C-alpha cells in the first residue's frame, strides 16, 4: 500500500471502509469524534463522507507523580476516567495522590475543551453509532481510554478508525471497541508518521478552524 500523502488523503481513503463498518453495525445515526490534534483532519473527511456530525473527544493521560511517562490511567471528555489498578498498586499511589493528578489533568482537559469547542455543547453519544478517529494507532492506549470513557456514556456501537496502526495496538483496541477499521497494519511498523509523506504537526488554530467549518456545514444542511 502506498504511503498516505497527508492526513486529508488518509481520511478520504479511510472513509469507505468506515462507511461499511457503520452500515454493518445497523444501529442509530453516526457521530464522528476526533482525537485532537492529529485525528481532526482525518475525521473531517470521514464525517463528510458519512454525512455525519463531527465533534472531539479529548483524552489526558494520568501520569504517576515523578514518573509522568508512566500512565496509571486516563480521563476523557465528559468526565469519565479509567484507572489501571496494577499500575496504581505498583507505584503505591494513595487516594490523595490519585486525586491530585486527576484534578490537575481535569483542569487541563477543561482548558483544551474550551479552546477547541468554544461555546458549542458536548454532543450526546447515548444510543448513537460513534466513530472515533485518530491519525494512527501506535500503542492503542489513548484510544482505549477514549473508547472506555465513551462506553461509560452509553455510546454503542463504537467503531474505531485509523489509517495506520500496529497489529498489537489494533488487537488491544479491539478488546474495547465493537469494530476497528485500520486498513494499513505494516509488519515493520515503527511510528505513525513513517506512513505519511507529510506528517506535519497540527496546531490548535487548524483544529479550531476545521471544527468551526464542520459546525457551519451542519447548520447549513
PyMOL commands that set and color helices and strands:
alter all, ss='L'
color gray80, all
select helices_A, chain A and resi 7-25+39-50+85-91+95-117+141-152+167-174+192-195+204-220
alter helices_A, ss='H'
color red, helices_A
select strands_A, chain A and resi 30-34+53-56+59-64+67-76+81-83+129-134+158-162+179-181
alter strands_A, ss='S'
color yellow, strands_A
deselect
rebuild
show_as cartoon
